[in-house]
């Protein structure tokens, strides 16, 4: 019987159990795809469809196209964080507290009533460009003392109800936080430590090693590399990385945005064909918007996580995850899907 492995990703420094003896195949994760023409909401009742703009908060940014808009951004109707007001940081005994200041926005990626699986390269390019515009604008947000209100911005998407989506129409969300999340801060610390020890960017070394070994590469284009994470916590977890040193997502050129959109739609298509269109989460890992010390040793990247397994007591109690699909096999299955 094949032995399980413990693997560690140096960027996250998380240990993962790769359960080689389980070695589950794509057919073990069955999902029934809902065709676009059979979504629960139709274009008449969907608040994200053209003509229904009155059902959402006022537009912040809109790209025009033909008879309608192409991409539309507005504040989330149910804000987790609001931009108005100061942070009011204070102590509460041994605890810390501050006001819920930041940003929470919805990016509707297309006027067409369809899912993220059906986005075209052009639609995804527009969505990515709108992420960039909003990040650059929110970097300017200051409180009454002239201090930045937002320190970190995450853009994410939930495809499918099981992955947290409440609307089926293709959209993403942007949240601007007044602090840097611990998960991101840990990555920066780990990459800085590697830089100090090796005098080289860990992400650049990762790209080189994946090119040498090839076994975890799913696809690539001129600017981006899509890989199965060596120590992925979840089955078919996929990273899309810049092939050259590019710390900031918002520094991406139009050419880079088109390439990233192509890489994203390619991976989403492969996941759909291989796993019968499962729910998934996608999120952008980026540097803090006001800290430039990370630029030497960090790359932004997209992470796509199909919603195929649920963490249980072992995972919650240890923060180890058991991945029942060997990453090299996951990459092989996805490569074969085209």
VMD Tcl script that draws the C-alpha trace (Angstrom):
set ca {
  {0.00 0.00 0.00}
  {1.29 3.46 -0.89}
  {2.28 5.56 2.10}
  {0.75 8.95 2.80}
  {3.05 11.98 2.67}
  {3.30 15.11 4.75}
  {4.10 18.05 2.50}
  {4.89 21.65 3.32}
  {4.56 24.71 1.13}
  {7.32 27.20 2.05}
  {5.14 30.19 1.14}
  {2.35 29.26 3.57}
  {4.43 26.94 5.80}
  {1.35 24.78 6.28}
  {1.73 21.04 6.58}
  {-0.69 18.94 4.53}
  {-1.33 15.21 4.55}
  {-1.39 13.91 0.97}
  {-3.41 10.72 1.38}
  {-1.84 8.66 -1.39}
  {-3.66 5.49 -0.31}
  {-7.03 7.16 -0.97}
  {-6.07 8.57 -4.39}
  {-9.57 9.66 -5.30}
  {-10.42 10.21 -8.97}
  {-12.49 13.00 -10.55}
  {-15.49 10.67 -10.83}
  {-15.51 10.38 -7.03}
  {-16.60 14.03 -6.81}
  {-19.94 14.16 -8.59}
  {-21.81 17.42 -9.17}
  {-24.78 18.05 -11.41}
  {-24.26 21.17 -13.46}
  {-27.15 23.59 -13.63}
  {-27.35 24.96 -17.20}
  {-27.43 28.74 -17.52}
  {-30.94 28.60 -18.95}
  {-32.16 26.79 -15.81}
  {-30.75 29.01 -13.07}
  {-33.03 29.62 -10.11}
  {-33.39 33.32 -10.87}
  {-34.26 34.58 -14.32}
  {-33.14 37.85 -15.86}
  {-36.41 39.55 -14.82}
  {-35.90 38.99 -11.09}
  {-32.07 38.98 -10.93}
  {-30.78 42.23 -9.36}
  {-27.54 41.93 -11.34}
  {-29.19 42.02 -14.78}
  {-29.54 45.20 -16.90}
  {-32.78 47.02 -16.20}
  {-32.78 45.98 -12.53}
  {-30.19 48.49 -11.31}
  {-32.75 49.99 -8.89}
  {-32.60 46.73 -6.91}
  {-28.95 47.38 -5.92}
  {-27.11 50.32 -4.31}
  {-25.90 53.15 -6.53}
  {-23.21 52.36 -9.13}
  {-19.61 53.19 -8.21}
  {-17.97 52.21 -11.53}
  {-19.38 51.06 -14.83}
  {-17.90 50.04 -18.17}
  {-20.21 50.84 -21.05}
  {-20.76 48.52 -23.99}
  {-23.37 48.62 -26.72}
  {-26.91 49.00 -25.43}
  {-25.92 48.20 -21.85}
  {-23.03 48.26 -19.42}
  {-20.34 45.55 -19.63}
  {-19.14 45.53 -16.02}
  {-20.80 47.21 -13.05}
  {-19.61 47.82 -9.47}
  {-21.67 48.96 -6.50}
  {-21.54 48.70 -2.68}
  {-22.71 45.40 -1.26}
  {-26.29 45.74 -0.05}
  {-25.31 43.99 3.18}
  {-22.04 45.71 4.06}
  {-19.50 43.89 6.17}
  {-17.43 47.10 6.36}
  {-18.35 50.73 5.54}
  {-16.01 53.39 4.19}
  {-17.48 56.33 6.16}
  {-16.06 57.31 9.56}
  {-12.83 56.78 11.47}
  {-11.40 53.55 12.85}
  {-11.61 54.55 16.54}
  {-9.06 51.98 17.67}
  {-9.11 51.19 21.39}
  {-8.35 48.58 24.03}
  {-10.99 46.48 25.71}
  {-9.02 44.93 28.57}
  {-6.71 42.39 26.96}
  {-8.63 42.71 23.68}
  {-8.47 45.23 20.84}
  {-11.38 46.75 18.98}
  {-12.02 49.23 16.19}
  {-14.93 50.42 14.12}
  {-15.90 48.33 11.08}
  {-14.40 50.65 8.50}
  {-13.27 49.59 5.04}
  {-15.01 48.75 1.79}
  {-17.35 46.02 0.57}
  {-18.27 46.06 -3.12}
  {-19.87 43.81 -5.70}
  {-18.40 43.47 -9.20}
  {-20.93 42.16 -11.72}
  {-18.74 40.68 -14.45}
  {-21.24 40.61 -17.30}
  {-24.73 41.86 -18.18}
  {-25.58 38.36 -19.41}
  {-27.42 36.12 -16.96}
  {-24.84 33.33 -16.67}
  {-22.37 31.80 -14.25}
  {-18.63 32.29 -13.79}
  {-18.13 29.04 -15.74}
  {-19.53 30.75 -18.82}
  {-17.51 33.99 -18.75}
  {-15.61 34.82 -21.92}
  {-11.99 35.99 -21.95}
  {-13.17 39.51 -22.77}
  {-15.66 39.58 -19.89}
  {-13.05 38.31 -17.44}
  {-10.51 40.85 -18.72}
  {-12.98 43.67 -18.02}
  {-13.64 42.27 -14.55}
  {-9.91 42.11 -13.75}
  {-9.38 45.64 -15.01}
  {-12.22 46.85 -12.78}
  {-10.53 45.15 -9.79}
  {-7.41 47.17 -10.59}
  {-9.31 50.45 -10.87}
  {-11.07 49.94 -7.56}
  {-7.84 48.99 -5.75}
  {-6.09 52.11 -7.06}
  {-9.03 54.30 -6.01}
  {-9.42 52.78 -2.54}
  {-5.71 53.30 -1.85}
  {-6.58 57.00 -1.57}
  {-9.08 56.57 1.29}
  {-7.88 58.52 4.37}
  {-9.41 59.20 7.77}
  {-9.67 62.63 9.42}
  {-6.07 62.36 10.62}
  {-4.76 61.66 7.13}
  {-4.11 57.98 7.89}
  {-5.07 55.27 5.35}
  {-8.39 53.63 6.17}
  {-7.62 50.50 4.18}
  {-4.48 48.37 4.53}
  {-5.37 45.30 2.50}
  {-7.82 44.48 -0.29}
  {-9.05 41.02 -1.16}
  {-11.08 40.24 -4.25}
  {-12.89 36.91 -4.27}
  {-15.61 34.97 -6.02}
  {-17.94 32.20 -4.92}
  {-19.35 29.97 -7.64}
  {-22.25 27.80 -6.52}
  {-24.39 27.77 -3.39}
  {-22.17 25.23 -1.61}
  {-19.22 27.63 -2.04}
  {-21.12 30.55 -0.50}
  {-22.73 32.22 -3.53}
  {-26.14 33.76 -2.89}
  {-26.61 34.90 -6.50}
  {-25.94 32.77 -9.57}
  {-25.26 35.66 -11.98}
  {-21.46 35.86 -12.44}
  {-20.01 38.30 -9.94}
  {-17.11 38.89 -7.57}
  {-16.70 40.79 -4.32}
  {-14.06 43.22 -3.10}
  {-13.41 43.82 0.60}
  {-11.03 46.52 1.82}
  {-9.75 45.78 5.33}
  {-8.25 48.17 7.90}
  {-5.72 45.46 8.85}
  {-3.64 42.89 6.98}
  {-5.11 39.37 7.43}
  {-2.94 36.95 9.39}
  {-2.88 34.41 6.52}
  {-1.40 37.02 4.18}
  {0.97 38.43 6.78}
  {2.38 34.95 7.40}
  {3.11 34.55 3.68}
  {4.97 37.87 3.61}
  {7.04 36.89 6.66}
  {7.91 33.50 5.14}
  {8.90 35.03 1.80}
  {10.97 37.72 3.51}
  {12.77 35.07 5.55}
  {13.60 33.13 2.38}
  {14.87 36.33 0.73}
  {17.12 37.10 3.67}
  {18.54 33.57 3.71}
  {18.83 32.94 -0.03}
  {18.81 36.46 -1.53}
  {16.21 35.37 -4.09}
  {12.43 35.61 -4.43}
  {10.70 32.43 -3.28}
  {7.93 32.84 -5.87}
  {10.50 33.16 -8.66}
  {12.15 29.97 -7.38}
  {8.76 28.25 -7.26}
  {8.11 29.08 -10.93}
  {11.57 27.76 -11.88}
  {11.10 24.50 -9.98}
  {7.63 23.89 -11.44}
  {9.07 24.39 -14.93}
  {11.88 21.93 -14.17}
  {9.60 19.24 -12.76}
  {6.58 19.89 -15.04}
  {4.43 17.33 -13.18}
  {2.23 19.92 -11.46}
  {1.87 22.32 -14.41}
  {-1.67 22.35 -15.76}
  {-1.32 25.04 -18.42}
  {0.55 28.25 -19.17}
  {0.59 31.20 -21.50}
  {3.11 33.96 -22.16}
  {2.67 35.61 -18.76}
  {1.06 33.14 -16.32}
  {1.58 29.63 -15.04}
  {-1.26 27.47 -13.65}
  {-0.19 24.74 -11.24}
  {-1.61 22.22 -8.81}
  {-0.24 23.34 -5.44}
  {2.53 20.99 -4.23}
  {0.98 20.99 -0.75}
  {-2.59 21.88 -1.64}
  {-4.97 21.59 1.28}
  {-7.91 20.78 -0.97}
  {-8.40 18.43 -3.95}
  {-7.60 20.17 -7.25}
  {-6.46 23.38 -5.53}
  {-4.93 25.50 -8.29}
  {-2.65 28.55 -8.27}
  {-2.26 30.98 -11.17}
  {1.11 32.73 -10.86}
  {2.92 35.44 -12.84}
  {5.85 33.80 -14.63}
  {8.00 36.89 -14.09}
  {8.45 38.93 -10.93}
  {5.24 40.95 -10.45}
  {4.43 41.82 -6.81}
  {1.36 44.02 -7.31}
  {-1.80 42.96 -9.10}
  {-2.63 46.63 -9.75}
  {0.63 47.06 -11.70}
  {-0.71 44.70 -14.37}
  {-0.73 46.07 -17.91}
  {-3.62 45.52 -20.36}
  {-1.61 42.67 -21.88}
  {-1.09 41.06 -18.45}
  {-4.79 41.38 -17.62}
  {-5.75 39.67 -20.88}
  {-3.27 36.86 -20.18}
  {-4.55 36.43 -16.63}
  {-8.14 36.32 -17.87}
  {-7.17 33.63 -20.40}
  {-5.42 31.61 -17.69}
  {-8.43 31.89 -15.40}
  {-11.08 30.93 -17.97}
  {-8.85 28.05 -19.10}
  {-8.58 26.61 -15.57}
  {-12.28 27.10 -14.85}
  {-13.12 25.28 -18.10}
  {-10.80 22.39 -17.19}
  {-12.25 22.11 -13.67}
  {-15.75 22.10 -15.12}
  {-15.02 19.38 -17.65}
  {-13.01 17.24 -15.25}
  {-15.25 17.51 -12.17}
  {-18.65 18.20 -13.77}
  {-18.75 21.88 -12.79}
  {-18.31 21.84 -9.02}
  {-18.82 24.84 -6.73}
  {-15.55 26.70 -6.19}
  {-13.96 29.69 -4.51}
  {-11.44 32.00 -6.09}
  {-9.45 34.73 -4.38}
  {-6.64 37.15 -5.09}
  {-3.56 37.16 -2.86}
  {-1.87 40.55 -3.16}
  {0.53 42.74 -1.20}
  {-0.74 45.31 1.34}
  {-1.65 48.45 -0.54}
  {0.63 50.80 1.45}
  {3.60 48.53 2.22}
  {6.25 48.36 -0.46}
  {8.88 46.37 1.46}
  {7.35 43.14 0.09}
  {7.95 44.05 -3.55}
  {11.36 42.32 -3.66}
  {10.12 38.90 -2.63}
  {6.39 38.50 -3.26}
  {4.13 37.83 -6.26}
  {0.39 38.32 -6.40}
  {-1.48 35.18 -7.42}
  {-4.96 33.76 -7.89}
  {-6.03 30.70 -5.96}
  {-8.94 28.53 -7.12}
  {-10.35 25.97 -4.69}
  {-13.11 23.57 -5.83}
  {-15.59 22.86 -3.05}
  {-15.18 19.08 -2.93}
  {-14.48 18.19 0.72}
  {-15.42 19.59 4.11}
  {-12.95 20.17 6.97}
  {-13.79 18.03 10.00}
  {-12.48 17.59 13.53}
  {-8.92 16.65 12.54}
  {-8.53 19.66 10.24}
  {-10.15 22.11 12.66}
  {-8.23 20.79 15.65}
  {-4.78 20.65 14.04}
  {-5.01 23.00 11.02}
  {-3.58 20.08 9.05}
  {-5.67 19.19 6.03}
  {-5.96 15.78 4.41}
  {-5.96 16.00 0.62}
  {-7.23 12.75 -0.95}
  {-6.00 13.67 -4.45}
  {-2.25 13.69 -5.17}
  {-1.49 17.14 -6.68}
  {0.53 15.59 -9.53}
  {-2.48 13.41 -10.42}
  {-4.81 16.42 -10.17}
  {-2.61 18.29 -12.65}
  {-2.60 15.26 -14.96}
  {-6.40 14.99 -14.91}
  {-6.77 18.72 -15.64}
  {-4.18 18.67 -18.43}
  {-6.08 15.86 -20.12}
  {-9.39 17.74 -20.02}
  {-8.66 19.81 -23.16}
}
mol new
graphics top color blue
foreach p $ca { graphics top sphere $p radius 0.5 }
foreach p [lrange $ca 0 end-1] q [lrange $ca 1 end] { graphics top cylinder $p $q radius 0.2 }
display resetview
